Structure formats: structure tokens, C-alpha cells
């Protein structure tokens, strides 16, 4: 499968940060469409590796704690771009883990 380069080339055509942010948000919403069954699988994985439902703290290791917190921030930033309520997603993931 060949990646669609149109969004990338469109973003390069403007220096307007607002337009670029809107294009980026649209791209996230397309990739993480609720209609796509793979979306939930990927989001579940991101939540797990991004420490969204668990602690980032590692006792005695501030560097690992910082690394974990960075991963968490990345995932939370992605969630904001796909325009889904993080609290709703956290509840959904917690329900999945509570009822395997």
C-alpha cells in the first residue's frame, strides 16, 4: 500500500500554522475514524504503551519515569487531535481490561 502524500504536500504549501493544524487534525480524524474497526485495536495498544490508564512513576528511576511520562503525553496529544474525549476512552479501555 502506498501512503497518500497529498496531505503532506498540502501542508508544505502554506506557512499558516492554523491551516496546518486543521489539516493535521483532519488527518488524525481520518486515520482514527470510528468506522474503521482497526481504530479501537490501535487505540487500545496506544493506551497500554502510553501509560494512559497506569502510572508513569518508576521508583528510584527518574529517567524512566520521564520517558514514560513523555510516552503518555504523546498519546494524550494524539487523542486530542482525533477529537475524542480522553475520559470516555479511558473508561472504555478500563472496561475492556476489567472484562477480558
C-alpha positions as CSV (number, residue, x, y, z in Angstrom):
1,X,0.0,0.0,0.0
2,X,1.4,3.4,-1.0
3,X,0.9,6.2,1.5
4,X,-1.1,9.2,0.4
5,X,1.3,12.1,0.1
6,X,-1.3,14.7,-0.7
7,X,-1.9,15.7,2.9
8,X,1.9,16.0,3.4
9,X,2.4,18.1,0.3
10,X,-0.7,20.3,1.1
11,X,0.8,21.1,4.5
12,X,4.0,22.2,2.9
13,X,2.2,24.7,0.6
14,X,1.3,27.0,3.4
15,X,3.1,28.7,6.3
16,X,-0.1,29.3,8.1
17,X,0.1,27.4,11.4
18,X,-3.7,27.4,11.8
19,X,-4.3,25.8,8.4
20,X,-1.5,23.3,9.1
21,X,-3.1,22.4,12.4
22,X,-6.5,22.0,10.8
23,X,-5.0,19.7,8.2
24,X,-3.2,17.7,10.8
25,X,-6.4,17.3,12.9
26,X,-8.3,16.2,9.8
27,X,-5.6,13.6,9.0
28,X,-5.8,12.2,12.6
29,X,-9.6,12.0,12.3
30,X,-9.3,10.2,9.0
31,X,-6.7,7.7,10.3
32,X,-8.6,7.2,13.6
33,X,-12.1,7.0,12.1
34,X,-14.7,5.4,14.3
35,X,-15.9,3.5,11.3
36,X,-12.6,1.7,11.0
37,X,-12.5,-1.5,13.0
38,X,-8.7,-1.3,13.4
39,X,-9.0,2.1,15.2
40,X,-10.0,0.6,18.5
41,X,-7.2,-2.0,18.3
42,X,-4.6,0.7,17.7
43,X,-6.1,3.0,20.4
44,X,-6.1,0.1,22.9
45,X,-2.4,-0.5,22.1
46,X,-1.5,3.2,22.4
47,X,-3.3,3.4,25.8
48,X,-1.3,0.4,27.0
49,X,2.1,1.6,25.9
50,X,1.3,5.2,26.6
51,X,0.6,4.8,30.3
52,X,-2.8,6.4,29.9
53,X,-4.5,4.1,32.5
54,X,-1.5,3.3,34.6
55,X,1.2,5.2,36.5
56,X,4.3,6.5,34.8
57,X,6.3,6.6,38.0
58,X,9.2,4.2,38.4
59,X,10.6,4.3,42.0
60,X,14.2,5.2,42.1
61,X,14.5,5.8,38.3
62,X,13.6,9.4,37.4
63,X,14.8,8.9,33.8
64,X,12.5,6.0,33.2
65,X,9.7,8.0,34.8
66,X,10.4,10.9,32.5
67,X,10.5,8.6,29.5
68,X,7.2,7.0,30.5
69,X,5.6,10.4,31.0
70,X,6.8,11.5,27.5
71,X,5.0,8.5,26.0
72,X,1.9,9.3,28.0
73,X,1.9,12.9,26.7
74,X,2.3,11.8,23.1
75,X,-0.8,9.5,23.3
76,X,-2.9,12.2,25.1
77,X,-1.9,14.7,22.4
78,X,-3.0,12.3,19.7
79,X,-6.3,11.7,21.4
80,X,-7.0,15.5,21.4
81,X,-6.3,15.6,17.7
82,X,-8.7,12.9,16.9
83,X,-11.4,14.8,18.8
84,X,-12.4,12.1,21.2
85,X,-12.9,12.7,24.9
86,X,-9.9,11.2,26.7
87,X,-12.1,10.4,29.8
88,X,-14.6,8.4,27.6
89,X,-11.7,6.5,26.0
90,X,-10.1,5.7,29.4
91,X,-13.5,4.4,30.7
92,X,-13.8,2.3,27.6
93,X,-10.3,0.8,28.0
94,X,-10.8,0.2,31.7
95,X,-13.9,-1.7,30.9
96,X,-12.1,-3.8,28.3
97,X,-9.3,-4.7,30.8
98,X,-11.8,-5.4,33.6
99,X,-13.8,-7.8,31.4
100,X,-11.2,-9.7,29.2
